[in-house]
């Protein structure tokens, strides 16, 4: 299986059949594309989120250059608390567009997808393909959460992103969804997973609040 980062995996699974983001529920998807970047940076200790504050811990690694727009937005907003920062990140369409294209370009470079233009005016960037990689990601989630064995923080994060963005139903049956949610609740009770659940819960709750407030 190709070793993809969280932002790459989530974007792949969030793409619709045309290689873009569907207009229905698009704000939620856009929010979680940004959230996947924030989670990736946090899990790699590039940033930290604690006591409602976001802190930049180190310079952006070269391997995460596709997340530079999100990283720089966080770095520039060091006086904002997490909720204020999240609202700025989620509602900034330009930030989404830049991140969407940058992460998509990394998938093009890996020969996972192809890039073209679509939409009514033909100027919307699309990233098409990646069906095999999508299936591999789904099977990895299924193997870790629906079978016995170790569950990584990355899989907990990815499954939480899919659930929060309402994308989980696109890849798992209703029966599987129920089992996935049950497994996540079991993992939540394990103290070793306390930090990752605290992080994904904080992000998910904040996004829900922002979406409700701006429509």
HELIX and SHEET records of a PDB file:
HELIX    1   1 UNK A    6  UNK A   14  1                                   9    
HELIX    2   2 UNK A   26  UNK A   43  1                                  18    
HELIX    3   3 UNK A   62  UNK A   67  5                                   6    
HELIX    4   4 UNK A   68  UNK A   76  1                                   9    
HELIX    5   5 UNK A   82  UNK A   91  1                                  10    
HELIX    6   6 UNK A   93  UNK A  109  1                                  17    
HELIX    7   7 UNK A  131  UNK A  145  1                                  15    
HELIX    8   8 UNK A  153  UNK A  164  1                                  12    
HELIX    9   9 UNK A  168  UNK A  170  5                                   3    
HELIX   10  10 UNK A  174  UNK A  188  1                                  15    
HELIX   11  11 UNK A  191  UNK A  193  5                                   3    
HELIX   12  12 UNK A  194  UNK A  214  1                                  21    
SHEET    1   A 2 UNK A  47  UNK A  50  0                                        
SHEET    2   A 2 UNK A  53  UNK A  56 -1                                        
SHEET    1   B 2 UNK A 113  UNK A 118  0                                        
SHEET    2   B 2 UNK A 124  UNK A 129 -1                                        
END                                                                             
